[in-house]
């Protein structure tokens, strides 16, 4: 669910690890440590999206207040389009089965190698490789359907 952090992924991960360290005493062991940590990462991603949405709204309002500023308009439109693409990706990722979502998060959001993802997930390396391929195919199909639905 770390979804759509894009170029901000490193900042999100860093902030999540700092929060996890600070709240380590609150980890009760009811779920795996990985699940607990990924939940913190997901929350940080949502926080980033909320703040970005507020910032994009401010840019749009500023551009509307000064319609002569083509640069502000281009930046605002680009920001809104990027936010829409992120939201579409997040929706599609949420529709994937948990194991598919986990492998995509490890490989592409956390930027782990196949070997690192295998260690983190507790799967054989071949499973990570095949599940990544299948998960990406499912994700592409979901995104294609989303594109057809919304143009």
DRENDO-1510 file (C-alpha; in Angstrom, 1 decimal, always signed):
<recs>
REC; n; res; u; v; w
REC; 1; UNK; +0.0; +0.0; +0.0 .
REC; 2; UNK; +3.0; +2.2; -0.2 .
REC; 3; UNK; +1.6; +3.2; -3.2 .
REC; 4; UNK; +2.6; +5.9; -5.5 .
REC; 5; UNK; +5.3; +7.5; -3.4 .
REC; 6; UNK; +7.4; +7.8; -6.5 .
REC; 7; UNK; +10.3; +10.1; -6.1 .
REC; 8; UNK; +9.4; +10.7; -2.5 .
REC; 9; UNK; +9.7; +7.0; -1.6 .
REC; 10; UNK; +13.1; +7.4; +0.1 .
REC; 11; UNK; +11.7; +10.2; +2.3 .
REC; 12; UNK; +8.6; +8.1; +3.2 .
REC; 13; UNK; +10.7; +5.1; +4.1 .
REC; 14; UNK; +13.1; +7.1; +6.2 .
REC; 15; UNK; +10.3; +8.8; +8.1 .
REC; 16; UNK; +8.6; +5.4; +8.6 .
REC; 17; UNK; +11.8; +3.9; +10.0 .
REC; 18; UNK; +12.2; +6.8; +12.4 .
REC; 19; UNK; +8.6; +6.4; +13.6 .
REC; 20; UNK; +9.0; +2.6; +13.9 .
REC; 21; UNK; +12.1; +3.1; +16.0 .
REC; 22; UNK; +10.4; +5.6; +18.2 .
REC; 23; UNK; +7.4; +3.3; +18.7 .
REC; 24; UNK; +9.3; +0.0; +18.9 .
REC; 25; UNK; +8.1; -0.4; +22.5 .
REC; 26; UNK; +4.5; -0.4; +21.2 .
REC; 27; UNK; +5.1; -3.4; +18.9 .
REC; 28; UNK; +3.1; -6.2; +20.6 .
REC; 29; UNK; +3.9; -9.1; +18.4 .
REC; 30; UNK; +0.3; -9.8; +17.4 .
REC; 31; UNK; +1.4; -9.7; +13.7 .
REC; 32; UNK; +4.7; -10.2; +12.0 .
REC; 33; UNK; +7.2; -7.4; +12.5 .
REC; 34; UNK; +7.2; -7.0; +8.7 .
REC; 35; UNK; +3.4; -6.4; +8.6 .
REC; 36; UNK; +3.7; -3.9; +11.5 .
REC; 37; UNK; +6.5; -2.0; +9.7 .
REC; 38; UNK; +4.7; -2.1; +6.4 .
REC; 39; UNK; +1.6; -0.6; +8.1 .
REC; 40; UNK; +3.7; +2.3; +9.3 .
REC; 41; UNK; +5.2; +2.8; +5.8 .
REC; 42; UNK; +1.6; +2.7; +4.3 .
REC; 43; UNK; +0.5; +5.3; +6.9 .
REC; 44; UNK; +3.4; +7.5; +6.0 .
REC; 45; UNK; +2.6; +7.2; +2.3 .
REC; 46; UNK; -1.0; +8.2; +3.0 .
REC; 47; UNK; +0.2; +11.2; +5.0 .
REC; 48; UNK; +2.4; +12.3; +2.1 .
REC; 49; UNK; -0.5; +12.0; -0.3 .
REC; 50; UNK; -2.7; +14.1; +2.0 .
REC; 51; UNK; -0.1; +16.8; +2.3 .
REC; 52; UNK; +0.6; +16.7; -1.5 .
REC; 53; UNK; -3.2; +17.0; -2.2 .
REC; 54; UNK; -3.4; +20.1; +0.1 .
REC; 55; UNK; -0.3; +21.6; -1.7 .
REC; 56; UNK; -1.8; +20.9; -5.1 .
REC; 57; UNK; -5.0; +22.6; -4.1 .
REC; 58; UNK; -3.1; +25.6; -3.0 .
REC; 59; UNK; -1.3; +25.7; -6.3 .
REC; 60; UNK; -4.6; +25.5; -8.2 .
REC; 61; UNK; -6.1; +28.3; -6.1 .
REC; 62; UNK; -3.0; +30.4; -6.6 .
REC; 63; UNK; -3.1; +29.8; -10.4 .
REC; 64; UNK; -6.8; +30.7; -10.5 .
REC; 65; UNK; -6.1; +34.0; -8.5 .
REC; 66; UNK; -3.4; +34.9; -11.1 .
REC; 67; UNK; -4.7; +33.7; -14.5 .
REC; 68; UNK; -1.9; +35.4; -16.4 .
REC; 69; UNK; +0.7; +33.1; -14.9 .
REC; 70; UNK; +1.0; +30.3; -17.5 .
REC; 71; UNK; +3.9; +28.7; -15.5 .
REC; 72; UNK; +1.7; +28.4; -12.4 .
REC; 73; UNK; -1.1; +26.9; -14.5 .
REC; 74; UNK; +1.2; +24.3; -16.1 .
REC; 75; UNK; +2.6; +23.3; -12.7 .
REC; 76; UNK; -0.8; +23.1; -11.2 .
REC; 77; UNK; -2.2; +21.0; -14.0 .
REC; 78; UNK; +0.8; +18.7; -14.0 .
REC; 79; UNK; +0.5; +18.3; -10.2 .
REC; 80; UNK; -3.1; +17.4; -10.4 .
REC; 81; UNK; -2.5; +14.9; -13.2 .
REC; 82; UNK; +0.3; +13.3; -11.3 .
REC; 83; UNK; -1.9; +13.1; -8.2 .
REC; 84; UNK; -4.7; +11.4; -10.3 .
REC; 85; UNK; -2.2; +8.9; -11.7 .
REC; 86; UNK; -1.0; +8.1; -8.2 .
REC; 87; UNK; -4.5; +7.7; -7.0 .
REC; 88; UNK; -5.3; +5.3; -9.9 .
REC; 89; UNK; -2.2; +3.3; -9.1 .
REC; 90; UNK; -3.1; +3.1; -5.4 .
REC; 91; UNK; -6.7; +1.9; -6.2 .
REC; 92; UNK; -5.3; -0.8; -8.6 .
REC; 93; UNK; -2.7; -1.9; -6.0 .
REC; 94; UNK; -5.4; -2.3; -3.3 .
REC; 95; UNK; -7.3; -4.6; -5.6 .
REC; 96; UNK; -4.4; -7.0; -5.9 .
REC; 97; UNK; -4.1; -10.0; -3.5 .
REC; 98; UNK; -2.0; -9.3; -0.5 .
REC; 99; UNK; +1.0; -11.4; -1.6 .
REC; 100; UNK; +1.1; -9.7; -5.0 .
REC; 101; UNK; +0.9; -6.3; -3.3 .
REC; 102; UNK; +3.7; -7.2; -0.9 .
REC; 103; UNK; +6.0; -8.4; -3.7 .
REC; 104; UNK; +5.4; -5.2; -5.7 .
REC; 105; UNK; +6.0; -3.0; -2.7 .
REC; 106; UNK; +9.2; -4.8; -1.8 .
REC; 107; UNK; +10.6; -4.8; -5.4 .
REC; 108; UNK; +9.5; -1.4; -6.6 .
REC; 109; UNK; +8.6; +0.8; -3.7 .
REC; 110; UNK; +11.2; -0.3; -1.3 .
REC; 111; UNK; +13.5; -0.9; -4.3 .
REC; 112; UNK; +14.7; -4.3; -2.9 .
REC; 113; UNK; +16.6; -6.7; -5.1 .
REC; 114; UNK; +15.0; -10.2; -5.7 .
REC; 115; UNK; +17.3; -11.6; -3.1 .
REC; 116; UNK; +16.5; -8.9; -0.5 .
REC; 117; UNK; +12.8; -9.3; -1.2 .
REC; 118; UNK; +13.1; -13.1; -0.8 .
REC; 119; UNK; +14.7; -12.6; +2.6 .
REC; 120; UNK; +12.2; -10.0; +3.7 .
REC; 121; UNK; +9.1; -12.1; +2.5 .
REC; 122; UNK; +10.6; -15.4; +3.6 .
REC; 123; UNK; +10.1; -16.8; +0.1 .
REC; 124; UNK; +12.5; -18.6; -2.3 .
REC; 125; UNK; +14.1; -16.2; -4.9 .
REC; 126; UNK; +12.3; -18.0; -7.7 .
REC; 127; UNK; +8.9; -17.4; -6.0 .
REC; 128; UNK; +9.7; -13.7; -5.8 .
REC; 129; UNK; +10.6; -13.6; -9.5 .
REC; 130; UNK; +7.5; -15.4; -10.7 .
REC; 131; UNK; +5.1; -13.7; -8.3 .
REC; 132; UNK; +6.6; -10.3; -9.4 .
REC; 133; UNK; +5.9; -11.1; -13.0 .
REC; 134; UNK; +2.4; -12.3; -12.4 .
REC; 135; UNK; +1.6; -9.4; -10.0 .
REC; 136; UNK; +2.8; -6.8; -12.6 .
REC; 137; UNK; +0.6; -8.5; -15.2 .
REC; 138; UNK; -2.4; -8.3; -12.9 .
REC; 139; UNK; -1.6; -4.7; -12.1 .
REC; 140; UNK; -1.3; -3.8; -15.8 .
REC; 141; UNK; -4.7; -5.3; -16.5 .
REC; 142; UNK; -6.3; -3.4; -13.7 .
REC; 143; UNK; -4.7; -0.1; -14.8 .
REC; 144; UNK; -5.8; -0.8; -18.4 .
REC; 145; UNK; -9.4; -1.3; -17.2 .
REC; 146; UNK; -9.1; +1.9; -15.1 .
REC; 147; UNK; -7.9; +3.8; -18.2 .
REC; 148; UNK; -10.8; +2.5; -20.3 .
REC; 149; UNK; -13.3; +3.4; -17.6 .
REC; 150; UNK; -12.0; +7.0; -17.0 .
REC; 151; UNK; -10.5; +7.8; -20.4 .
</recs>
